[in-house]
Amino acid sequence: MGYFLPLCCGQSNYPQLPPTGRNLACAPTGPTPVLPLFRLNSPLFCLFRGSRARDPVAHSRQRRACGTRRTPEVKDDVTATPQNTGAPKELTLPALRSLGQLAEAQPIIEIDSREQTPLIFTRLQSVAGVTLSEGDYSIAGVVDFRIERKGSLDELASNCVGHNRDRFERELFRLRPYKFRRLLVIGATCERDILTHPYRSAINPRCILSSLFAWQARFDLPYVLVPTPKMAARLIETWALYHCREVVQSANGLLRSYWRSAKARIPTVDVGGEPEPPEPPEPPE
């Protein structure tokens, strides 16, 4: 319940308030002015006080917006939840669920949506229309595998000169973070086939070979030459299978080392119920 304050003076039908106390000598002799009463939190009182008014609802909203909420007092309670003392949390790895099902699984090859004539894979399943940030071929769920393919020697020759070379070198530079990366060129079996000039472009074959050697040294990107698209598809399938095999073997090795170390930390208990002391180290020879 709030206080009541006067707003204005005047005649009204409200009951008159007689003067009391120290204001008795100053009391008027005529009719006593009537003072309408209202609460402090009423809108009329806020309008009367102007900028100094304090609306409880508006003030609470402003306080929440400014982040100056009152902090509740914390009572001394033995059963209170202990606060964080800043101790480092235990470092754990994510759970490897259904690891045994990988024995019957096969890699899935992802084909970039910008590939105009994608390769046809017969031994592994493939998914087309995937937007890859780098490269033309990848493995679903594997983030360190990329293959950049050139469908012919003419396509490779067009990327050896001019502004196409700068754009292509930027693409090769973005392949450096990937663990397994290859530049796959279709249309030749070895470097000697390129020297015979089996393409329509007028670029010197030695310029193409020099570019391949420079990219291999500059971006740590091995290049592979294959004669037909069919052999290129089989080679990508083989790379994907063996790369995923190494990933699974690494996960199994990590799991085996964990169980081996956990078993070594468990102390053996003798009949008396006390743990046996560790064996002394062998003396050096």
C-alpha positions in Angstrom: 0.0 0.0 0.0 1.5 3.3 -1.1 1.5 6.8 0.3 -1.1 9.4 -0.6 -0.1 13.0 -1.7 -2.2 16.0 -2.7 -2.5 17.1 -6.3 -4.3 20.5 -6.3 -6.6 22.7 -4.1 -10.3 23.4 -4.7 -13.8 22.7 -3.7 -15.0 19.1 -3.9 -17.4 16.7 -2.3 -14.5 14.8 -0.6 -14.6 14.9 3.2 -12.6 17.7 4.7 -9.4 17.1 6.7 -9.2 19.1 9.9 -5.7 20.7 10.7 -3.8 19.1 13.5 -0.5 19.5 15.2 1.9 22.3 14.2 -0.3 23.5 11.3 -3.2 24.4 13.7 -2.2 28.1 14.0 -1.9 28.4 10.2 -5.2 26.9 9.5 -7.5 29.1 7.4 -10.7 30.4 8.8 -12.8 29.8 5.7 -13.7 26.6 4.0 -11.0 24.1 4.2 -9.5 23.3 0.8 -10.1 19.7 -0.4 -7.1 17.8 -1.6 -7.7 14.8 -3.9 -5.6 11.8 -2.9 -3.8 9.4 -5.2 -1.1 6.7 -5.0 2.6 7.3 -5.7 2.7 4.7 -8.4 -0.3 6.0 -10.3 0.2 7.4 -13.8 -1.2 10.8 -12.7 1.5 11.1 -10.0 4.2 10.3 -12.5 2.9 13.0 -14.8 2.8 15.5 -11.9 6.4 14.8 -10.9 7.7 14.9 -14.5 11.3 13.7 -15.1 11.8 12.8 -11.5 9.0 10.3 -11.5 9.8 6.7 -10.9 7.5 4.2 -12.5 8.2 0.8 -10.9 7.5 -1.1 -14.1 9.7 1.2 -16.3 12.4 1.3 -13.7 12.6 -2.5 -13.5 12.7 -2.8 -17.3 15.5 -0.2 -17.4 17.4 -2.0 -14.7 17.2 -5.3 -16.5 18.4 -3.7 -19.7 21.4 -2.1 -18.0 22.2 -5.4 -16.2 22.0 -3.8 -12.7 19.7 -6.4 -11.1 20.0 -6.8 -7.4 22.1 -9.8 -6.3 20.1 -11.9 -3.9 21.7 -12.4 -0.5 23.5 -15.7 -0.1 22.7 -17.3 3.2 25.1 -19.5 5.1 23.9 -22.9 4.3 26.0 -26.0 4.8 24.1 -27.8 2.0 24.7 -25.1 -0.6 26.2 -26.2 -3.9 29.9 -25.6 -4.1 31.0 -23.0 -6.6 33.6 -23.7 -9.4 37.1 -23.3 -7.8 38.8 -23.0 -11.2 40.1 -26.6 -11.2 40.9 -27.9 -14.7 38.3 -30.3 -16.1 39.4 -33.8 -17.2 40.3 -34.0 -20.8 38.4 -36.7 -22.5 37.9 -37.9 -26.1 34.5 -38.2 -27.8 32.9 -41.7 -27.7 33.7 -44.0 -30.7 30.3 -45.6 -31.1 29.7 -48.7 -33.3 33.4 -49.0 -34.2 33.0 -52.6 -35.0 30.5 -51.9 -37.8 33.3 -50.2 -39.8 34.6 -53.7 -40.7 31.7 -54.2 -43.1 31.5 -50.5 -44.3 32.9 -49.1 -47.5 34.0 -45.5 -48.3 31.6 -43.2 -50.2 33.2 -41.0 -52.7 31.8 -37.4 -53.0 31.9 -35.7 -56.4 32.0 -31.9 -56.7 29.0 -30.3 -58.3 31.2 -28.3 -60.7 32.5 -31.5 -62.4 31.1 -31.4 -65.9 32.1 -35.0 -66.8 32.4 -36.9 -63.5 34.1 -40.3 -63.4 32.1 -43.5 -63.1 32.9 -45.6 -60.1 32.0 -49.3 -60.1 33.6 -50.7 -56.9 32.6 -48.0 -54.5 29.4 -46.0 -54.0 29.6 -42.3 -55.1 27.4 -39.2 -54.4 27.3 -36.5 -57.1 26.3 -32.8 -56.6 28.3 -32.2 -53.4 29.8 -28.7 -53.0 33.5 -29.1 -52.1 35.5 -26.1 -51.1 38.7 -27.6 -52.6 39.3 -30.4 -55.1 37.0 -32.5 -57.2 36.7 -35.7 -55.3 36.6 -36.5 -51.6 35.4 -39.1 -49.1 32.2 -38.7 -47.1 33.1 -38.2 -43.4 36.9 -37.8 -44.1 38.2 -34.3 -44.0 41.8 -34.8 -45.1 41.3 -36.4 -48.5 41.2 -34.4 -51.8 41.8 -35.2 -55.4 42.2 -32.5 -58.1 41.4 -33.9 -61.5 42.3 -32.7 -65.0 40.3 -34.5 -67.7 42.8 -34.0 -70.5 46.2 -32.6 -71.4 44.4 -29.7 -73.2 42.7 -28.7 -69.9 46.1 -29.0 -68.1 47.8 -26.9 -70.8 45.2 -24.1 -70.4 46.1 -23.8 -66.7 49.8 -23.4 -67.4 49.7 -19.8 -68.8 47.9 -16.6 -68.3 45.4 -15.7 -65.7 44.2 -19.3 -65.6 47.6 -20.3 -64.1 47.2 -17.8 -61.2 43.7 -19.1 -60.4 44.8 -22.7 -60.6 47.8 -22.1 -58.4 45.5 -20.6 -55.7 43.4 -23.7 -55.9 46.5 -25.9 -55.4 47.6 -23.7 -52.5 44.4 -24.4 -50.7 45.0 -28.1 -50.9 48.1 -27.9 -48.7 46.3 -28.5 -45.3 44.9 -31.9 -46.6 46.9 -35.0 -45.6 46.2 -36.9 -48.8 46.2 -34.8 -51.9 46.8 -35.6 -55.5 46.8 -34.0 -58.9 45.3 -36.5 -61.3 45.9 -35.9 -65.0 44.1 -38.0 -67.6 45.6 -38.5 -71.1 49.1 -39.7 -70.6 51.0 -42.6 -69.1 54.3 -40.9 -68.4 56.3 -37.7 -69.0 57.5 -39.1 -72.4 53.9 -39.1 -73.6 53.6 -35.4 -72.9 56.8 -34.7 -74.9 55.2 -36.2 -78.0 52.7 -33.3 -78.0 49.4 -35.4 -78.1 47.2 -32.4 -77.5 45.8 -29.6 -79.7 47.2 -26.6 -77.7 50.2 -24.8 -79.0 51.9 -24.7 -75.6 55.4 -26.3 -75.5 55.3 -29.8 -73.8 58.4 -28.8 -71.8 56.3 -25.9 -70.3 53.7 -28.4 -69.1 56.3 -30.7 -67.5 58.1 -27.7 -65.9 54.8 -26.6 -64.4 54.1 -30.1 -63.0 57.5 -30.2 -61.4 57.2 -26.7 -60.0 53.7 -27.4 -58.5 55.0 -30.6 -56.9 57.9 -28.8 -55.2 56.0 -25.6 -54.3 52.8 -27.1 -53.0 54.0 -30.5 -52.0 51.4 -32.0 -54.4 52.3 -35.2 -56.2 50.9 -35.6 -59.7 49.8 -38.8 -61.3 49.3 -39.5 -65.0 46.8 -42.1 -66.2 45.7 -42.8 -69.8 42.0 -43.3 -69.5 39.1 -42.1 -67.2 38.4 -45.7 -66.3 41.8 -46.2 -64.8 41.5 -42.8 -63.0 38.3 -44.0 -61.3 39.8 -47.3 -60.2 42.8 -45.4 -58.9 40.7 -43.0 -56.8 38.7 -46.0 -55.4 42.0 -47.6 -54.4 43.3 -44.4 -52.7 40.0 -44.0 -50.8 39.9 -47.5 -49.6 43.4 -47.6 -48.2 43.2 -44.1 -46.8 40.0 -45.1 -44.8 41.8 -48.3 -43.8 44.6 -46.2 -42.2 42.0 -44.0 -40.4 40.3 -47.1 -38.9 43.6 -48.7 -37.9 44.7 -45.4 -36.1 41.4 -45.4 -34.2 41.9 -49.0 -33.2 45.5 -48.3 -32.1 44.3 -45.4 -30.0 41.7 -47.6 -28.3 44.1 -50.5 -27.7 46.6 -48.1 -26.1 43.9 -46.7 -23.8 42.9 -50.1 -22.6 46.5 -51.1 -22.1 47.2 -48.1 -20.0 44.0 -48.4 -18.0 44.8 -52.0 -17.2 48.3 -51.0 -16.0 46.8 -48.4 -13.6 44.5 -51.0 -11.9 46.4 -52.4 -8.8 46.4 -56.1 -8.1 45.0 -57.2 -4.7 46.4 -60.1 -2.7 44.6 -62.3 -0.2 45.1 -59.8 2.6 43.2 -57.1 0.8 46.1 -54.7 0.4 47.5 -53.8 -3.0 50.8 -55.3 -3.9 53.8 -52.9 -4.2 55.1 -52.4 -7.7 58.1 -54.5 -8.7 61.4 -52.8 -8.5 63.1 -51.8 -11.8 65.7 -54.1 -13.2 69.3 -53.0 -12.6 71.1 -51.8 -15.7 73.5 -54.2 -17.3 
